[in-house]
Amino acid sequence: MRHLLSTEGLDAATATSVLDTADTLKQTLLGREVKKLPTLRGRTVVTLFYENSTRTRVSFEVAGKWMSADVINVSASSSSVGKGESLRDTALTLAAAGADCVIIRHPASGAAHRLAGWLDGVGSQVVNAGDGMHEHPTQALLDAATLRERLGELAGRRIAIVGDLLHSRVARSNVHLLRTLGAEVVLVAPPTLVPTGAEQWGAEVRHELDPELPKLDAVMVLRVQAERMHGGFFPSAREYSIAYGLNQARLDKLPEHAVVLHPGPMLRGMEIAPAVADSPRAAITQQVSNGVHVRMAVLYHLLAGEELGA
Amino acid sequence: MASRRAADAADPVEQRELLSTGDVARTIARIAHQIIEKTALDTGSSDVVLLGIPTRGAPLARRLAAKISEFSGVTVPTGALDITLYRDDLRKRPNRPLEPTDLPVSGIDDALVVLVDDVLFSGRTVRAALDALRDQGRPRAVQLAVLVDRGHRELPIRADYVGKNIPTSRSEDVAVQLAESDGQDRVVLRRGKEA
């Protein structure tokens, strides 16, 4: 792996290898008082966040620190970006200052790819930590890690992704990865929140949630992305909740073994009922802790191997 | 690690068998006797834990434990200690998959840990193992058992139990094959390859 920019095109062998590494790292660190490995000592990892985020940034920071990398956090609001510096100049400055890996979150789809193009020449690596409405590959990997833990192999499993597909990078990354790993994916959303061409992602598209429930092995509930919406996608939060919210009655229709995931942050009471979010069938906190191990695995695959021609 | 590569039947490189299946079994039995004697294991006065270094050290540790149990009646806690994350040459090699670390539930604190590996070469694997061990607990003492010592040490490390000393040149390659991973037990020396 040179960069991790998307799950589209990530082959099954590489994805499985990252998930296996994450599993082993989790076992290695289990019950240890000092969760620190010397593996990436001397490497510098920069998180460059143009959007606010708690869990993703903290998760990458913890992952880097547990691998002994030096982690530097740059947020756009407190850097030269605020003075009008371009993404390219910011990135080249970070690389010139010795960043081996830049983890970027950006509101524009494709920003991580552009960054990778600029940094290829100077040997720094790029991890996409969410670019606009495009992809969020480490979220998909941690979702897959959590599903593997709860369900075993993913091949042949049927997984629904429910909610705001239009604005969701998590949905896109998950569809690609889950299909690569052999799962069947069904997308459930109101027609206004289904992106054009979603049928070509290789997943079924449905507009009603209830008939799907008894056939599912897992439900991924997406957040309704109010900050990316400009009105008119659905009549009201209450109506959305009635049609698509995962409440106790819907949880009861799922098979006994089915798992509930949510990438967070959750809008409790709207897209997911508090009782469902807190039920043992929900793997939401497990997703967060797996996030650290998956990101450690990604950093290991990118930074620990043979030095690539810089 | 080059010295761990399993021999390939189609490989045209010249190779010579150093230890046959029977030799491997006798060597393991001898090391088991030496461990019992040196650690006074059968007197009940020591607390020995065997930790194999994956890939081939792990089955070797299990076999040693079985032999020790057969000879002395003492069951020795056995585990595996992966050292990949502690290597100092990670940037010089292609990425390697991690192997599981599996310590006995009794832990390693105050125990006499015997690290087990197939080949002792530069000593860097053992150095990494000592670092990995330190993160897992504080053994009373650490010893090292290897099936083959081929020399070329780069660090001041020596084994407590050696199955066979095999002086080699750096261009040779010592391949330990075990039934668990390679279908048969034997040790071969391959010439003409950069180790």
Interface residues (C-beta under 8 A of the other chain):
Chain A: S17 D20 T21 T24 L25 Q27 T28 R32 V34 K36 L37 P38 T39 Y300 H301 A304 G305 E306 E307
Chain B: D82 L85 Y86 L90 R91 K92 R93 P94 N95 R96 P97 L98 E99 P100 T101 D102 D131 D135 Q136
